[in-house]
Amino acid sequence: MRNLMLWLILGGVACARLASAQAEDPRVQKLVALMPAVADLPDFKVLLEPEVYPPETLSDHIDGEVEAFNPYEVGSTVTAILARGTTRVQTDIFDMMTPLGAYGVFSTHRPPKPERAAVGTDSFIDDTALVFFAGDYYVDLTVMGRRDDAREVLTLIAKAIEGKIHAERTLPPELDLFPEAGRLADTDQYIPRGHLGIELVPNAFVVQYERNGVLLRASLSLFESEDAATKAFEALSQHIVEKAEGAAQGELDRLPVVTGSLKYRGVLAATVQGQRLLTVCGGEDAEAVKALLHELAESCRSR
């Protein structure tokens, strides 16, 4: 697709290379407007003017990593290289279309024990990169080479972008449903499909726990209706009965429950509550797994 120059006044400097169809898309124009210009960062210069990649060509920009974005239905991405002195920063802003999509991608990239950067809804920073999300947007800033002022430069760019994103800074409310006891910090994730490697389990919020030295993973999947959730639970139950060792079906505080031991997963227990499908897996102690499942169900029941 031929590219042409669309000149957008962004504080006096910045043009973006857009395909003709993109040039008329208000959402793409809004995305490009988030890229800082010289007026936003007076000591900076733009080394590579903003360029927009639609979803179908994103692999041209982040070849090898695009599969981490596609499940979240990424929209367009704008990229540029900004510099202060000799410190150059690859600046990528991804339109993830929804706050949930932005959180989901962030949650899969967040390192263990991240150092926060006090920007966006959540963030992490080190000597070479700053990543954050806010509203519908996931922002990835990477210093090209090591520089002593990297953190300062990264933070200035991040703050300039954040100031243009007008959205609430809130995490998905579903995360509040997970019990606190034994919950491991910064292990929460949103998986858009195929949790546990099982296509029967669609979108899932996942949190890790440590109970008595055993690592457990709890998940919550939301459905549009109770009927859809029940059908998914029935399909998952059938899968467990067919594939798991020691599979059993019963009740957990008046809720249907299925348990079994799966290779590489440990004991898996699942139940359905209204529009929610709940699972816990890990270790070999079925009672510990069911205990956490019961706590999650009780938390959901009270909300």
Backbone torsions as a table, in degrees:
resi	resn	phi	psi	omega
1	MET	NA	128.2	-177.4
2	ARG	-66.6	138.2	175.1
3	ASN	-96.4	146.4	173.5
4	LEU	-136.7	164.0	-176.2
5	MET	-87.9	123.9	171.8
6	LEU	-110.5	116.1	-177.9
7	TRP	-89.3	119.8	177.2
8	LEU	-116.5	131.3	178.9
9	ILE	-81.1	112.5	-179.3
10	LEU	-124.4	78.0	-179.0
11	GLY	67.9	20.2	173.1
12	GLY	104.8	-14.2	-177.3
13	VAL	-132.5	116.8	138.5
14	ALA	171.3	134.2	173.7
15	CYS	-124.5	154.8	-179.8
16	ALA	-128.2	137.6	176.0
17	ARG	-84.2	114.1	-176.7
18	LEU	-127.7	149.2	168.6
19	ALA	-70.5	153.9	-174.1
20	SER	-57.5	-39.3	179.4
21	ALA	-65.8	-37.4	179.8
22	GLN	-67.7	-33.6	-176.1
23	ALA	-57.9	-26.0	-178.5
24	GLU	-98.2	1.8	-177.6
25	ASP	-88.2	114.5	-178.8
26	PRO	-59.0	-33.2	-179.0
27	ARG	-67.7	-39.5	177.8
28	VAL	-67.7	-40.4	177.7
29	GLN	-61.6	-39.4	177.9
30	LYS	-65.1	-39.1	178.5
31	LEU	-62.9	-47.6	-179.2
32	VAL	-61.7	-36.1	-179.2
33	ALA	-65.4	-16.8	178.1
34	LEU	-75.4	-19.8	-177.8
35	MET	-70.5	124.3	-179.3
36	PRO	-61.4	146.8	175.4
37	ALA	-119.1	179.3	-176.4
38	VAL	-59.2	-34.2	179.6
39	ALA	-65.2	-28.4	178.9
40	ASP	-80.3	-31.5	-176.3
41	LEU	-133.1	83.2	-171.2
42	PRO	-56.9	-30.9	-178.1
43	ASP	-87.2	4.2	-175.2
44	PHE	-105.1	165.4	171.0
45	LYS	-137.0	156.9	179.4
46	VAL	-97.3	112.0	-179.7
47	LEU	-85.1	-35.5	177.1
48	LEU	-130.0	116.2	-176.7
49	GLU	-60.1	151.7	-179.8
50	PRO	-55.3	134.9	176.5
51	GLU	-128.6	138.7	-175.9
52	VAL	-106.3	133.7	175.7
53	TYR	-115.6	120.1	172.5
54	PRO	-72.4	167.3	-176.8
55	PRO	-53.9	-38.1	-174.3
56	GLU	-71.2	-15.9	178.4
57	THR	-118.2	10.1	-178.3
58	LEU	-59.3	-31.1	179.6
59	SER	-63.1	-21.5	176.5
60	ASP	-67.0	-25.0	-178.3
61	HIS	-97.5	-42.2	-177.9
62	ILE	-124.2	52.9	-179.2
63	ASP	-54.5	131.4	-179.8
64	GLY	96.4	-17.3	-179.7
65	GLU	-119.0	-6.6	-174.6
66	VAL	-62.4	-27.8	179.9
67	GLU	-64.5	-21.3	177.2
68	ALA	-75.3	-18.1	-177.7
69	PHE	-101.2	-35.8	-173.5
70	ASN	-56.2	-39.8	180.0
71	PRO	-61.0	-20.8	-178.9
72	TYR	-94.4	9.3	176.2
73	GLU	58.3	54.2	179.2
74	VAL	-61.6	142.1	175.1
75	GLY	-91.2	-135.8	179.3
76	SER	-82.2	161.0	179.3
77	THR	-131.0	135.4	174.9
78	VAL	-112.1	137.5	-177.1
79	THR	-134.3	148.7	177.2
80	ALA	-157.7	166.7	172.8
81	ILE	-116.8	118.3	178.3
82	LEU	-108.5	152.2	-176.9
83	ALA	-145.0	144.1	166.6
84	ARG	-124.3	113.9	-173.3
85	GLY	63.0	-126.6	179.5
86	THR	-95.7	3.9	-179.7
87	THR	-92.0	111.4	-177.8
88	ARG	-105.9	140.2	-176.4
89	VAL	-128.7	121.0	170.0
90	GLN	-72.8	119.6	-172.8
91	THR	-115.7	110.5	-178.5
92	ASP	-118.0	128.8	175.7
93	ILE	-121.8	116.0	-177.9
94	PHE	-100.8	128.1	172.6
95	ASP	-86.8	106.2	-178.0
96	MET	-90.9	5.7	171.8
97	MET	76.9	-32.5	178.5
98	THR	-142.9	155.9	174.5
99	PRO	-59.4	-33.6	179.6
100	LEU	-66.7	-40.7	177.0
101	GLY	-63.1	-41.1	178.8
102	ALA	-64.6	-44.5	176.9
103	TYR	-62.6	-42.0	-177.6
104	GLY	-59.6	-47.8	179.1
105	VAL	-64.6	-42.3	178.2
106	PHE	-59.6	-43.4	-176.0
107	SER	-64.8	-27.3	179.3
108	THR	-82.9	-20.1	-179.7
109	HIS	-97.8	-17.2	-176.0
110	ARG	-63.5	129.3	-179.8
111	PRO	-79.7	164.3	173.2
112	PRO	-62.7	140.8	178.2
113	LYS	50.0	59.6	-176.8
114	PRO	-71.3	149.2	171.1
115	GLU	-92.6	120.1	-176.5
116	ARG	-75.2	156.0	-178.8
117	ALA	-114.6	5.2	179.8
118	ALA	54.5	47.5	177.1
119	VAL	-146.3	144.3	178.8
120	GLY	71.8	-170.2	176.0
121	THR	-69.8	-39.3	173.3
122	ASP	-155.3	158.9	-173.1
123	SER	-161.3	167.2	167.4
124	PHE	-149.0	153.2	-175.7
125	ILE	-143.3	147.4	168.7
126	ASP	-142.6	-162.6	-175.0
127	ASP	-75.5	-7.8	-176.8
128	THR	-126.5	-10.9	-174.5
129	ALA	-154.1	154.9	171.1
130	LEU	-136.9	128.2	-179.2
131	VAL	-127.9	135.3	175.0
132	PHE	-151.0	166.9	172.3
133	PHE	-134.6	150.2	177.4
134	ALA	-158.2	133.6	-176.7
135	GLY	57.2	-130.3	-178.3
136	ASP	-86.5	1.8	-166.2
137	TYR	-113.0	139.5	173.9
138	TYR	-114.2	126.1	-172.7
139	VAL	-120.3	128.6	-178.0
140	ASP	-126.0	113.9	-179.7
141	LEU	-113.5	126.6	-176.2
142	THR	-131.5	125.3	177.3
143	VAL	-75.0	135.2	179.7
144	MET	-90.7	93.0	-173.8
145	GLY	95.3	165.1	-178.3
146	ARG	-89.2	133.8	179.8
147	ARG	-138.7	145.6	-178.1
148	ASP	-65.6	-29.5	-178.2
149	ASP	-98.2	18.0	-173.6
150	ALA	-55.9	-48.5	-176.3
151	ARG	-63.1	-40.6	179.0
152	GLU	-64.1	-45.8	-179.7
153	VAL	-64.0	-45.8	179.1
154	LEU	-58.8	-43.3	-177.9
155	THR	-66.4	-40.4	178.4
156	LEU	-61.7	-43.9	178.6
157	ILE	-65.0	-45.1	-179.6
158	ALA	-59.7	-43.0	179.7
159	LYS	-65.0	-36.8	178.6
160	ALA	-64.8	-40.9	177.9
161	ILE	-68.8	-46.2	-178.4
162	GLU	-57.5	-37.5	-178.1
163	GLY	-64.0	-17.8	179.2
164	LYS	-96.4	-8.5	-179.6
165	ILE	-94.5	110.4	-177.8
166	HIS	-100.2	93.6	-178.4
167	ALA	-157.5	155.5	176.3
168	GLU	-65.5	144.1	179.5
169	ARG	-101.2	75.9	-177.8
170	THR	-129.8	143.7	174.6
171	LEU	-81.7	160.2	178.1
172	PRO	-55.2	131.3	-177.6
173	PRO	-63.5	-22.2	179.7
174	GLU	-60.4	-26.3	-179.8
175	LEU	-65.1	-25.5	179.6
176	ASP	-72.0	-12.5	-178.5
177	LEU	-80.0	-16.2	-176.9
178	PHE	-80.4	134.5	179.9
179	PRO	-59.0	154.2	-177.6
180	GLU	-88.1	-32.4	-174.5
181	ALA	-60.4	118.3	177.6
182	GLY	79.7	2.6	-178.3
183	ARG	-70.3	131.8	-178.9
184	LEU	-91.0	127.8	-177.4
185	ALA	-62.6	144.3	173.5
186	ASP	59.9	33.3	174.8
187	THR	-112.2	-2.3	-179.0
188	ASP	-69.4	142.8	179.8
189	GLN	-145.0	157.6	168.3
190	TYR	-117.1	121.8	-179.9
191	ILE	-111.5	117.7	-172.5
192	PRO	-71.6	-22.9	177.5
193	ARG	-167.1	157.5	174.1
194	GLY	70.0	33.8	176.1
195	HIS	-60.2	142.2	-177.1
196	LEU	66.3	12.7	-177.4
197	GLY	73.5	16.1	-178.1
198	ILE	-116.3	116.3	-177.7
199	GLU	-64.4	-17.7	178.7
200	LEU	-67.7	-22.4	179.3
201	VAL	-100.8	104.1	-176.1
202	PRO	-79.6	-138.7	179.3
203	ASN	-44.2	133.5	-178.4
204	ALA	-145.9	131.3	166.2
205	PHE	-87.2	129.9	-173.7
206	VAL	-126.2	136.3	176.8
207	VAL	-135.4	139.5	179.2
208	GLN	-96.5	148.4	179.4
209	TYR	-131.9	156.4	168.1
210	GLU	-123.7	117.3	179.7
211	ARG	-125.6	116.4	179.5
212	ASN	53.7	41.2	176.9
213	GLY	79.3	3.7	-179.1
214	VAL	-108.7	133.1	179.0
215	LEU	-85.5	125.1	179.2
216	LEU	-122.2	150.8	177.2
217	ARG	-123.4	121.1	177.6
218	ALA	-106.2	144.8	179.8
219	SER	-138.2	154.8	178.0
220	LEU	-135.8	121.9	178.2
221	SER	-114.8	136.5	-178.5
222	LEU	-105.8	139.4	178.6
223	PHE	-122.4	161.7	-178.1
224	GLU	-71.5	-21.8	-178.9
225	SER	-150.6	162.8	176.3
226	GLU	-64.4	-36.2	179.5
227	ASP	-63.1	-42.1	179.1
228	ALA	-65.4	-39.6	178.8
229	ALA	-65.7	-42.1	179.8
230	THR	-63.5	-42.4	178.8
231	LYS	-63.4	-38.6	178.6
232	ALA	-66.9	-39.2	178.2
233	PHE	-64.5	-41.9	178.9
234	GLU	-63.0	-40.3	178.2
235	ALA	-67.2	-40.8	177.9
236	LEU	-65.7	-39.9	177.6
237	SER	-59.7	-43.6	178.7
238	GLN	-62.7	-39.7	178.0
239	HIS	-62.2	-44.9	-179.3
240	ILE	-65.4	-43.2	179.4
241	VAL	-60.1	-38.8	-177.4
242	GLU	-79.3	-33.2	-170.6
243	LYS	-106.4	-23.9	-171.6
244	ALA	-94.1	152.9	173.1
245	GLU	-84.0	143.1	177.3
246	GLY	62.3	31.2	-177.8
247	ALA	-64.0	140.7	179.7
248	ALA	-148.4	148.0	176.8
249	GLN	-121.9	144.2	-179.0
250	GLY	-169.0	-146.5	-179.8
251	GLU	-129.2	150.9	175.7
252	LEU	-133.8	100.0	-178.5
253	ASP	52.7	52.1	176.4
254	ARG	71.4	10.1	175.2
255	LEU	-109.3	143.5	177.2
256	PRO	-67.9	141.4	179.8
257	VAL	-140.5	144.0	175.1
258	VAL	-128.3	138.5	179.3
259	THR	-133.6	157.3	176.7
260	GLY	179.1	164.3	-179.6
261	SER	-106.7	121.2	-178.7
262	LEU	-109.3	142.4	178.7
263	LYS	-58.9	132.7	179.6
264	TYR	72.4	-7.5	-178.9
265	ARG	-111.1	-23.3	-173.4
266	GLY	78.3	-157.7	179.3
267	VAL	-70.0	133.9	176.7
268	LEU	-121.4	129.9	175.3
269	ALA	-126.4	140.9	-178.0
270	ALA	-140.6	150.4	174.4
271	THR	-148.7	170.1	177.7
272	VAL	-128.0	138.1	179.7
273	GLN	-139.9	104.0	-176.9
274	GLY	62.3	-122.3	-179.9
275	GLN	-92.8	11.4	-175.9
276	ARG	-114.5	134.2	171.1
277	LEU	-105.4	123.8	-175.1
278	LEU	-115.8	137.4	176.1
279	THR	-138.5	154.4	170.6
280	VAL	-140.1	137.6	177.6
281	CYS	-144.0	159.1	176.3
282	GLY	132.2	148.4	176.6
283	GLY	66.3	-168.4	-178.9
284	GLU	-121.4	4.0	-178.1
285	ASP	-94.3	99.0	-177.1
286	ALA	-62.4	-34.4	-178.6
287	GLU	-68.3	-38.2	178.0
288	ALA	-66.4	-39.3	178.5
289	VAL	-65.0	-45.6	-179.6
290	LYS	-68.4	-30.4	178.3
291	ALA	-64.6	-43.5	177.9
292	LEU	-67.8	-38.0	177.0
293	LEU	-60.8	-41.2	178.8
294	HIS	-63.7	-41.3	178.6
295	GLU	-64.0	-40.6	178.9
296	LEU	-65.7	-41.7	178.9
297	ALA	-64.0	-40.7	179.0
298	GLU	-64.8	-40.1	178.4
299	SER	-63.3	-43.0	178.6
300	CYS	-65.7	-37.2	-178.3
301	ARG	-64.0	-33.6	-175.3
302	SER	-85.1	-4.2	-178.3
303	ARG	-103.1	NA	NA
